[in-house]
């Protein structure tokens, strides 16, 4: 990562043009992974940049995420069955 990416004026322009943190990371030429999110958030806070224009997740997106998570969960009755060959992940996912 070049420090030029984080010069206030350049960084501020990218944040203004971005719709969210992931978009800002991509616009900076980085991959949206791991510590890049923390770095972007650090500089947003350091430079006191306005992110009110960032799009938040809509209720429909949040509902789909919850359904996805719930569909992977196993009920305790499904796990605690006599003579059931169980994987450790089944219990951890619950």
C-alpha positions in Angstrom: 0.0 0.0 0.0 1.3 3.3 -1.0 1.1 6.1 1.5 0.0 8.4 -1.4 -3.4 6.6 -1.3 -4.0 8.1 2.1 -3.1 11.7 1.4 -6.1 13.6 2.8 -7.3 15.3 -0.5 -7.0 12.1 -2.6 -8.5 9.9 0.1 -11.3 12.4 0.7 -12.2 12.5 -3.0 -12.4 8.7 -3.1 -14.6 8.5 0.0 -17.0 11.1 -1.5 -17.3 9.0 -4.7 -17.8 5.7 -2.9 -21.0 4.2 -1.8 -19.6 2.2 1.1 -16.3 1.1 2.6 -15.9 -1.9 0.2 -16.4 0.5 -2.7 -13.8 2.8 -1.3 -11.3 0.0 -0.9 -11.8 -1.1 -4.5 -11.5 2.5 -5.7 -8.2 2.8 -3.9 -7.0 -0.2 -5.9 -7.0 -2.6 -3.0 -8.8 -5.9 -2.4 -11.8 -5.9 0.1 -10.2 -8.2 2.6 -9.2 -8.2 6.2 -7.3 -5.3 7.6 -8.1 -3.0 4.6 -11.5 -2.4 6.2 -9.8 -1.3 9.4 -7.3 0.9 7.6 -10.0 2.7 5.6 -12.1 3.2 8.7 -9.0 4.5 10.6 -8.4 7.2 7.9 -12.0 8.1 7.7 -12.0 8.8 11.4 -8.5 10.4 11.4 -9.5 12.9 8.6 -13.1 13.3 10.1 -14.7 12.5 6.7 -18.4 12.5 6.2 -19.8 9.0 5.3 -23.5 9.9 5.7 -23.9 9.2 1.9 -22.7 5.6 2.3 -25.5 3.2 1.6 -26.6 1.0 4.4 -28.0 -2.4 4.1 -31.7 -2.3 3.3 -34.2 -4.2 5.4 -34.6 -6.7 2.6 -30.9 -7.5 2.5 -30.8 -7.9 6.3 -33.8 -10.2 6.2 -32.1 -12.4 3.5 -29.0 -12.5 5.6 -31.0 -13.7 8.7 -32.8 -16.3 6.6 -29.5 -17.6 5.3 -28.0 -17.9 8.8 -31.2 -19.5 10.2 -31.3 -22.1 7.4 -27.8 -23.3 8.4 -28.7 -23.7 12.0 -29.6 -27.2 13.4 -32.0 -27.6 16.2 -30.7 -29.3 19.3 -33.2 -32.2 18.7 -31.5 -32.8 15.3 -28.0 -32.9 16.9 -28.7 -35.0 20.0 -30.0 -38.1 18.4 -28.9 -41.5 19.6 -26.4 -43.3 17.3 -26.1 -40.2 15.1 -22.8 -39.8 13.3 -22.1 -36.1 14.1 -19.5 -33.6 13.0 -18.1 -31.1 15.4 -19.1 -28.3 13.0 -22.8 -29.3 13.5 -22.5 -28.4 17.2 -20.4 -25.3 16.6 -22.8 -23.9 14.0 -25.7 -24.1 16.4 
